[in-house]
């Protein structure tokens, strides 16, 4: 009888440890407004110097601890013309701050358009990802529906060019729009990469 009871306790404990639970309504809501299909097509038509870019954020690893998203940016209408692929880990930092940690995916070509079938990530381990050190974006709630985030100053290094000493990201997220302003600076603090005039504005595409 004691052995049976002990086995039952261990079984219940092990099930609890392997079940993903997030008791944080704000964090879950933040992740929900990030998820979806977005486009800068409208901005590209109205403002010179901006390209029509598609942005997709899709939840992956629903059975693993934490909130994980696959992010893909591509030329509008050309889903195989990829600009960027990342895996994001969304988490809470403190009572007022949420964050997005960015990871580089190994063998990225294997995961092009993986948002169409997230099961391709099942065999991808977190240990195989490369964290982008110092590139976390920290978000704070500005209104009931708007979050504003940015990277820490001079902590996010870049592999784009030897001329770039560090990059910064300033992001504003609302229910139907993501504004993202990425810029690169040299060692003297002069901007040498990214838009001068302002952020890219990605509008949510409503599914029919």
Backbone torsions as a table, in degrees:
resi	resn	phi	psi	omega
1	UNK	NA	-44.1	179.4
2	UNK	-62.9	-40.8	-179.9
3	UNK	-64.2	-40.7	179.2
4	UNK	-64.4	-41.3	179.2
5	UNK	-66.0	-42.1	179.1
6	UNK	-63.1	-42.3	179.1
7	UNK	-61.7	-41.3	-179.8
8	UNK	-63.8	-41.9	179.2
9	UNK	-63.1	-44.6	179.9
10	UNK	-63.5	-40.5	179.8
11	UNK	-63.0	-46.1	179.5
12	UNK	-62.4	-42.4	-179.8
13	UNK	-63.6	-43.0	-177.8
14	UNK	-67.8	-37.0	177.3
15	UNK	-64.2	-42.4	179.1
16	UNK	-62.2	-37.2	-178.2
17	UNK	-71.2	-25.2	-175.7
18	UNK	-102.0	5.1	178.8
19	UNK	-100.8	127.9	-178.9
20	UNK	-74.5	120.4	176.0
21	UNK	-132.1	132.4	178.1
22	UNK	-129.1	108.3	179.7
23	UNK	-99.3	66.6	-176.6
24	UNK	-151.3	84.3	-176.1
25	UNK	-55.6	-38.2	-179.1
26	UNK	-66.3	-42.9	179.4
27	UNK	-62.6	-42.6	179.6
28	UNK	-66.3	-38.2	178.2
29	UNK	-66.5	-40.3	177.8
30	UNK	-59.9	-45.3	179.0
31	UNK	-62.7	-38.2	-178.5
32	UNK	-63.3	-39.8	-178.9
33	UNK	-76.7	-16.5	173.9
34	UNK	-77.7	-34.1	-174.1
35	UNK	-73.3	137.1	176.0
36	UNK	144.8	-171.2	-178.5
37	UNK	-113.0	122.7	-175.6
38	UNK	-127.3	159.7	-179.8
39	UNK	-149.0	145.4	175.7
40	UNK	-100.5	18.4	-176.8
41	UNK	-58.0	-42.5	-179.6
42	UNK	-61.8	-45.4	179.6
43	UNK	-63.3	-40.9	-179.1
44	UNK	-61.1	-33.1	179.1
45	UNK	-74.8	-32.2	-172.3
46	UNK	-97.0	-22.6	-176.6
47	UNK	-127.9	132.3	179.4
48	UNK	-72.7	148.4	176.2
49	UNK	92.7	-4.5	179.3
50	UNK	-111.1	138.6	178.1
51	UNK	-95.2	157.8	175.0
52	UNK	-82.2	110.5	-175.0
53	UNK	-122.0	136.7	174.7
54	UNK	-95.6	143.5	179.3
55	UNK	-133.8	125.0	178.4
56	UNK	-126.1	129.6	172.2
57	UNK	-117.0	125.6	-177.0
58	UNK	-132.8	134.6	178.1
59	UNK	-69.8	134.1	174.8
60	UNK	-127.5	170.9	175.0
61	UNK	51.0	52.3	-179.2
62	UNK	-64.1	-21.4	-178.4
63	UNK	-94.2	3.4	179.4
64	UNK	-105.5	159.4	-178.1
65	UNK	-66.0	136.8	177.8
66	UNK	92.4	180.0	179.1
67	UNK	-111.7	120.7	-176.8
68	UNK	-123.6	134.6	178.8
69	UNK	-124.5	145.6	168.0
70	UNK	-99.2	129.4	-179.0
71	UNK	-119.5	134.6	179.2
72	UNK	-136.7	132.8	174.5
73	UNK	-116.9	137.7	-175.1
74	UNK	-151.9	162.7	176.3
75	UNK	-65.6	130.1	-177.9
76	UNK	-53.4	127.8	179.7
77	UNK	82.3	-3.5	180.0
78	UNK	-131.9	78.3	-172.5
79	UNK	-67.1	-8.8	175.3
80	UNK	-96.7	-5.1	175.8
81	UNK	-93.0	84.2	-169.9
82	UNK	-88.0	132.2	173.6
83	UNK	-92.0	-38.6	-174.1
84	UNK	-160.2	146.5	174.4
85	UNK	-135.9	132.5	179.9
86	UNK	-146.7	157.8	165.2
87	UNK	-112.1	132.3	-177.2
88	UNK	-114.3	138.1	173.8
89	UNK	-110.9	115.7	-178.1
90	UNK	-96.6	126.3	-177.7
91	UNK	-150.4	169.6	177.3
92	UNK	-94.0	137.2	177.5
93	UNK	-97.7	-50.0	176.1
94	UNK	-152.6	-170.8	-174.1
95	UNK	-62.5	-22.7	-177.6
96	UNK	-112.7	-6.5	-169.2
97	UNK	-128.3	133.4	171.6
98	UNK	-114.4	159.8	-178.9
99	UNK	-141.7	158.8	174.7
100	UNK	-124.3	117.2	177.8
101	UNK	-100.7	131.8	-174.6
102	UNK	-102.9	137.8	179.4
103	UNK	-125.7	143.2	174.5
104	UNK	-88.4	137.6	-177.1
105	UNK	-94.2	133.5	174.3
106	UNK	-72.2	149.5	179.1
107	UNK	50.6	55.1	-171.7
108	UNK	-57.2	-35.4	-177.7
109	UNK	-58.8	-29.0	179.7
110	UNK	-63.7	-23.5	-173.3
111	UNK	-109.4	12.8	175.9
112	UNK	-60.5	130.6	-177.8
113	UNK	61.6	25.0	-179.2
114	UNK	-66.6	-14.1	176.1
115	UNK	-64.2	-17.4	177.4
116	UNK	-75.0	-26.0	-179.1
117	UNK	-150.7	89.6	-173.2
118	UNK	-69.1	-7.5	179.0
119	UNK	-64.6	-18.0	179.1
120	UNK	-65.5	-16.9	179.0
121	UNK	-87.1	-5.9	-174.9
122	UNK	-57.8	-35.5	-177.5
123	UNK	-96.4	4.5	177.6
124	UNK	-89.6	123.6	-177.9
125	UNK	-94.1	152.1	177.7
126	UNK	-62.8	-35.1	-179.7
127	UNK	-63.2	-23.1	-178.5
128	UNK	-82.8	-10.6	179.4
129	UNK	-81.3	153.8	176.7
130	UNK	-110.5	116.5	-179.0
131	UNK	-71.1	141.6	175.1
132	UNK	-87.9	92.3	-174.7
133	UNK	-58.1	133.1	176.0
134	UNK	76.2	6.2	-175.5
135	UNK	-107.0	12.3	176.9
136	UNK	-59.8	140.0	175.0
137	UNK	-103.7	126.6	-176.6
138	UNK	-104.3	124.1	-175.0
139	UNK	-110.7	143.0	171.4
140	UNK	-131.2	146.8	-178.1
141	UNK	-77.4	125.4	179.9
142	UNK	-98.1	-38.2	173.8
143	UNK	-138.5	-174.7	-178.9
144	UNK	-65.9	-18.5	-176.9
145	UNK	-127.9	6.3	-176.5
146	UNK	-127.8	131.5	174.7
147	UNK	-118.5	138.6	178.3
148	UNK	-119.4	131.3	-176.7
149	UNK	-137.3	158.6	177.0
150	UNK	-158.3	160.8	174.4
151	UNK	-82.1	161.4	172.2
152	UNK	-70.3	154.4	-174.8
153	UNK	-71.4	128.3	172.1
154	UNK	63.4	23.8	-178.5
155	UNK	-105.6	-17.2	-175.1
156	UNK	-99.5	102.9	-179.4
157	UNK	-76.9	165.7	-176.0
158	UNK	-131.2	146.9	175.6
159	UNK	-107.6	5.7	-178.5
160	UNK	-63.4	-46.0	-174.3
161	UNK	-156.4	150.0	176.5
162	UNK	-67.1	-19.9	179.6
163	UNK	-73.6	-21.4	-176.6
164	UNK	-92.4	118.6	179.1
165	UNK	-83.2	-39.5	178.9
166	UNK	-158.0	161.3	177.3
167	UNK	-121.8	159.7	174.7
168	UNK	-130.9	152.2	175.1
169	UNK	-130.0	130.6	173.0
170	UNK	-121.4	120.9	-172.6
171	UNK	-130.2	134.2	174.3
172	UNK	-120.8	127.1	-176.4
173	UNK	-120.1	127.2	173.5
174	UNK	-128.5	-176.7	-174.1
175	UNK	-58.2	-37.7	-173.5
176	UNK	-125.7	13.8	-179.5
177	UNK	-152.7	141.9	172.0
178	UNK	-122.2	119.5	176.0
179	UNK	-103.6	124.9	-174.9
180	UNK	-131.0	122.0	-178.2
181	UNK	-121.4	102.2	179.6
182	UNK	-105.4	130.0	-178.7
183	UNK	-138.1	150.1	177.9
184	UNK	-118.5	143.8	-176.0
185	UNK	-128.3	150.0	175.1
186	UNK	-84.8	-176.5	-175.8
187	UNK	-66.6	-15.3	178.0
188	UNK	-95.2	3.4	179.0
189	UNK	83.1	14.4	178.7
190	UNK	-91.3	133.4	179.5
191	UNK	-69.8	126.2	-178.3
192	UNK	-125.2	-0.3	179.8
193	UNK	-152.9	147.9	178.6
194	UNK	97.6	169.3	-178.3
195	UNK	-70.2	141.4	176.5
196	UNK	-86.5	-40.9	-169.2
197	UNK	-77.0	-24.3	-179.4
198	UNK	159.2	-177.1	-173.6
199	UNK	-78.0	162.1	166.0
200	UNK	-75.0	140.6	179.9
201	UNK	-117.3	113.1	-178.3
202	UNK	-101.9	118.3	-179.2
203	UNK	-95.8	136.7	179.7
204	UNK	-63.2	134.4	175.3
205	UNK	-94.4	121.7	-179.2
206	UNK	-79.6	127.6	179.0
207	UNK	-72.0	136.3	177.8
208	UNK	-79.9	NA	NA
